[in-house]
Amino acid sequence: MNWNDIKIFTLVGQTGSFSAAAKQLNMDHSSISRRMRQLEKQHNINLFERDGPRVILSPEAHHLLASARQATSFAKQFERELKANENDLQGKLGFSTLYASEGRIMKALADFSRQYPDIELDIKLSQTIEDLDSNSTDVVLRVTNNPTPHFIGKRIATNHFAVYANKNFFTPDTDLSQVPWILWSSQFTDAWMAQHYPEAKCISRINTAEGVLAAIAAGMGVGHLSHLAAIRDDRLIQLLPPVEGLDIDFWLLYHQDLRGNKKVRVFVDFMLTALRNVWS
């Protein structure tokens, strides 16, 4: 049996979607569907029931999913152990970061590439940390106060969140109970808002830090931003001091199985120094 078919079957079973599995595997939807039809034909079994865009596991396939997950887990572990023994400073290294336009991160990556030109950086923009368990990347940059225990973490800096606004629309004397607010979709600041400005109007909720910053900088409303992001935008004015209890740390994280990988160690040490210098 082709190992890739097991991996595809596992992802389709977990996500309930050919499209979602295709996205994670960087494959075409049609290729995923074709491979699964071939697998069904080869073993004379019905694995999926198609319901429009949804894919439902057939009764015959339910007990197979547990075995497929276990096989996938062992294979991923094997891949990481192979990678852990790599000592060459060349080839591909996967890095997943939160921000598409954070200039300081990209400058650090550019400096790294100039110093280590034989290492090809495969850069992904993602909010999730599961990339490390799936072996889809080697190192991630995330904001968290509780790094997962089986990941090795290097703390870079702390995000302090304060209330900011566009200085052309708002002033330090603005009555914040009477202005529109930009809130986080994650409800990150909802408890604080309920305590301090329960009657304030929420004009928009946004699901990314970049989106919140862009909306506030455009004058759409006021809201909470990390000082590390806000300090770089001269359109903004800080209206309130940092809020106690909203601090979140920046971490560089990699799987503990990769502690022996020379590329990973060199990359993490380089980025740790470069980003601490600009974020401290």
C-alpha positions as CSV (number, residue, x, y, z in Angstrom):
1,M,0.0,0.0,0.0
2,N,1.1,3.5,-0.8
3,W,1.9,5.4,2.4
4,N,0.6,8.6,1.0
5,D,-2.8,7.0,0.6
6,I,-2.9,6.3,4.3
7,K,-2.0,9.9,5.0
8,I,-4.7,11.2,2.7
9,F,-7.3,8.9,4.1
10,T,-6.4,10.0,7.7
11,L,-6.7,13.7,6.8
12,V,-10.0,13.3,4.9
13,G,-11.4,11.3,7.8
14,Q,-10.3,13.9,10.4
15,T,-11.4,17.0,8.4
16,G,-14.5,15.5,6.6
17,S,-13.4,17.3,3.5
18,F,-11.3,16.5,0.4
19,S,-10.6,20.2,0.0
20,A,-9.3,20.6,3.6
21,A,-7.1,17.6,3.2
22,A,-5.8,18.9,-0.2
23,K,-5.0,22.2,1.4
24,Q,-2.9,20.6,4.2
25,L,-1.1,18.4,1.7
26,N,-0.6,21.0,-1.0
27,M,-2.5,18.8,-3.5
28,D,-5.4,19.4,-5.9
29,H,-8.9,18.5,-4.7
30,S,-9.3,16.3,-7.8
31,S,-6.1,14.4,-7.0
32,I,-7.3,13.6,-3.5
33,S,-10.6,12.4,-4.7
34,R,-9.0,10.3,-7.4
35,R,-6.5,8.7,-5.0
36,M,-9.3,7.7,-2.6
37,R,-11.5,6.3,-5.4
38,Q,-8.5,4.2,-6.5
39,L,-7.9,3.0,-2.9
40,E,-11.6,2.0,-2.6
41,K,-11.5,0.1,-6.0
42,Q,-8.2,-1.6,-5.1
43,H,-9.5,-3.0,-1.9
44,N,-13.2,-3.3,-3.0
45,I,-14.4,-1.2,0.0
46,N,-16.6,1.8,0.3
47,L,-14.7,4.3,2.5
48,F,-16.6,7.5,2.1
49,E,-20.1,8.7,1.6
50,R,-20.2,12.0,-0.4
51,D,-22.7,14.6,0.8
52,G,-22.1,17.7,-1.3
53,P,-18.8,19.3,0.0
54,R,-18.9,17.1,3.1
55,V,-17.3,13.7,3.2
56,I,-18.6,11.2,5.7
57,L,-16.8,8.0,6.7
58,S,-18.6,4.9,5.9
59,P,-19.3,2.3,8.6
60,E,-16.6,0.1,7.2
61,A,-14.0,3.0,7.4
62,H,-14.6,4.0,11.0
63,H,-12.5,1.3,12.6
64,L,-9.8,1.9,9.9
65,L,-9.4,5.5,10.9
66,A,-7.9,4.6,14.3
67,S,-5.3,2.4,12.7
68,A,-4.6,5.0,10.1
69,R,-4.0,7.6,12.8
70,Q,-1.6,5.4,14.6
71,A,0.3,4.6,11.4
72,T,0.5,8.3,10.6
73,S,1.7,9.1,14.1
74,F,4.5,6.5,13.8
75,A,5.5,7.7,10.4
76,K,5.7,11.3,11.5
77,Q,7.8,10.2,14.5
78,F,10.1,8.3,12.1
79,E,10.4,11.4,9.8
80,R,11.3,13.6,12.8
81,E,13.9,11.1,14.1
82,L,15.5,11.0,10.6
83,K,15.5,14.8,10.5
84,A,17.0,15.0,14.0
85,N,20.3,13.5,12.7
86,E,20.8,16.0,9.9
87,N,24.0,18.0,10.4
88,D,24.3,19.8,7.1
89,L,23.6,23.6,6.9
90,Q,21.8,23.2,3.6
91,G,18.5,22.1,2.2
92,K,14.9,23.1,3.2
93,L,13.9,24.4,6.6
94,G,10.3,25.1,7.3
95,F,9.3,28.3,9.3
96,S,5.8,29.3,10.2
97,T,5.1,32.8,11.4
98,L,2.0,34.8,12.3
99,Y,2.6,37.9,10.3
100,A,2.8,38.6,6.5
101,S,4.0,42.2,6.8
102,E,6.0,42.4,10.0
103,G,9.1,44.1,8.6
104,R,11.3,43.1,11.5
105,I,10.7,39.4,11.1
106,M,11.3,39.6,7.3
107,K,14.5,41.6,7.8
108,A,15.8,38.9,10.3
109,L,14.9,36.2,7.7
110,A,16.7,38.1,5.0
111,D,19.8,38.5,7.2
112,F,19.7,34.8,8.0
113,S,19.5,33.9,4.3
114,R,22.5,36.1,3.5
115,Q,24.5,34.3,6.2
116,Y,23.3,30.8,5.3
117,P,22.6,30.9,1.6
118,D,22.5,27.1,1.2
119,I,19.4,26.8,3.5
120,E,16.1,27.3,1.7
121,L,13.5,28.8,3.9
122,D,10.0,27.4,3.3
123,I,7.9,30.2,5.0
124,K,4.3,29.7,5.9
125,L,1.8,32.1,7.4
126,S,-0.3,30.4,10.0
127,Q,-2.0,30.9,13.3
128,T,-1.8,27.3,14.5
129,I,0.8,25.4,16.3
130,E,-0.2,22.0,15.0
131,D,2.3,22.5,12.1
132,L,5.0,21.0,14.4
133,D,3.1,17.8,15.1
134,S,2.2,17.4,11.4
135,N,5.8,17.8,10.3
136,S,4.7,20.5,7.9
137,T,7.2,22.9,9.4
138,D,10.3,22.8,11.6
139,V,10.1,26.1,13.6
140,V,7.1,28.3,14.5
141,L,6.8,31.8,15.8
142,R,3.7,32.1,18.0
143,V,2.1,34.2,20.8
144,T,1.3,32.1,23.8
145,N,1.7,32.1,27.6
146,N,1.6,28.3,27.8
147,P,3.8,26.5,25.2
148,T,3.0,22.9,24.6
149,P,5.3,20.7,26.9
150,H,6.7,18.5,24.1
151,F,7.9,21.6,22.1
152,I,11.2,23.3,23.0
153,G,10.6,27.0,23.4
154,K,12.7,30.1,23.4
155,R,10.8,33.2,24.7
156,I,11.6,36.3,22.6
157,A,9.7,39.1,24.1
158,T,6.4,40.0,25.9
159,N,3.4,41.8,24.2
160,H,1.9,44.5,26.4
161,F,-1.5,45.5,25.1
162,A,-2.8,49.1,25.5
163,V,-5.7,51.1,23.9
164,Y,-4.7,52.9,20.7
165,A,-6.5,55.0,18.1
166,N,-5.7,57.1,15.0
167,K,-4.4,60.4,16.3
168,N,-6.2,62.4,13.6
169,F,-9.6,61.1,14.8
170,F,-9.1,60.7,18.5
171,T,-7.3,62.5,21.4
172,P,-6.2,61.5,24.9
173,D,-9.3,63.4,26.2
174,T,-11.7,61.2,24.1
175,D,-14.6,59.8,26.1
176,L,-14.0,56.1,25.3
177,S,-17.5,55.1,26.3
178,Q,-18.8,57.2,23.4
179,V,-16.7,56.0,20.6
180,P,-16.7,52.9,18.3
181,W,-14.5,50.0,19.4
182,I,-12.6,47.4,17.3
183,L,-12.7,44.1,19.2
184,W,-10.9,40.8,18.7
185,S,-12.9,37.9,17.3
186,S,-11.3,35.7,19.9
187,Q,-13.0,37.7,22.6
188,F,-9.5,38.4,23.9
189,T,-10.5,41.8,25.5
190,D,-14.2,41.2,26.1
191,A,-13.9,40.7,29.9
192,W,-11.9,44.0,30.2
193,M,-14.5,45.8,28.1
194,A,-17.4,44.5,30.2
195,Q,-15.7,45.8,33.3
196,H,-14.5,49.2,32.0
197,Y,-16.8,50.2,29.1
198,P,-19.9,48.0,29.3
199,E,-22.0,50.4,27.3
200,A,-19.4,51.0,24.5
201,K,-20.4,50.2,21.0
202,C,-18.5,47.5,19.1
203,I,-18.4,48.5,15.5
204,S,-16.3,45.5,14.3
205,R,-14.7,42.3,15.3
206,I,-11.5,41.2,13.5
207,N,-9.7,37.8,13.7
208,T,-6.1,38.8,13.1
209,A,-3.7,41.2,14.8
210,E,-2.9,42.7,11.4
211,G,-6.5,43.3,10.7
212,V,-7.1,45.0,14.1
213,L,-4.1,47.2,13.6
214,A,-5.2,48.2,10.1
215,A,-8.8,49.1,11.2
216,I,-7.6,51.2,14.2
217,A,-4.9,52.9,12.1
218,A,-7.6,53.8,9.5
219,G,-9.7,55.5,12.1
220,M,-12.5,53.0,12.2
221,G,-12.5,52.9,16.0
222,V,-10.3,52.4,19.0
223,G,-9.0,49.1,20.4
224,H,-6.3,47.1,22.0
225,L,-3.0,46.6,20.2
226,S,0.3,45.1,21.1
227,H,2.9,47.9,21.8
228,L,5.4,45.9,19.6
229,A,3.1,46.4,16.6
230,A,1.7,49.9,17.4
231,I,5.0,51.6,18.1
232,R,5.9,51.2,14.4
233,D,2.9,53.0,13.1
234,D,3.1,56.8,13.4
235,R,-0.6,57.2,12.7
236,L,-1.4,55.8,16.2
237,I,-1.7,57.4,19.6
238,Q,-1.8,55.5,22.9
239,L,-5.0,56.5,24.9
240,L,-4.6,54.2,27.9
241,P,-1.6,52.6,29.6
242,P,-0.9,48.8,29.1
243,V,-3.7,46.7,30.5
244,E,-2.7,44.4,33.4
245,G,-3.4,40.8,32.6
246,L,-3.4,41.0,28.8
247,D,0.3,40.3,28.4
248,I,1.2,37.6,25.9
249,D,4.7,36.2,25.1
250,F,6.3,35.7,21.7
251,W,7.9,32.2,21.4
252,L,10.1,30.4,18.9
253,L,9.1,26.8,19.2
254,Y,10.3,23.5,17.7
255,H,9.5,19.8,18.3
256,Q,11.7,18.2,21.0
257,D,12.6,15.5,18.5
258,L,14.5,18.1,16.4
259,R,16.8,19.2,19.2
260,G,19.7,17.5,17.4
261,N,19.0,19.1,14.0
262,K,21.8,21.5,13.3
263,K,19.8,23.6,10.8
264,V,17.0,24.1,13.4
265,R,19.5,25.0,16.2
266,V,21.3,27.5,14.0
267,F,18.1,29.1,12.8
268,V,16.5,29.4,16.2
269,D,19.6,30.9,17.8
270,F,19.9,33.4,14.9
271,M,16.3,34.5,15.0
272,L,16.2,34.6,18.8
273,T,19.1,37.1,18.9
274,A,17.8,39.2,15.9
275,L,14.2,39.5,17.2
276,R,15.2,40.1,20.8
277,N,17.4,43.0,19.7
278,V,14.4,44.7,18.0
279,W,11.6,43.7,20.3
280,S,13.2,44.2,23.7
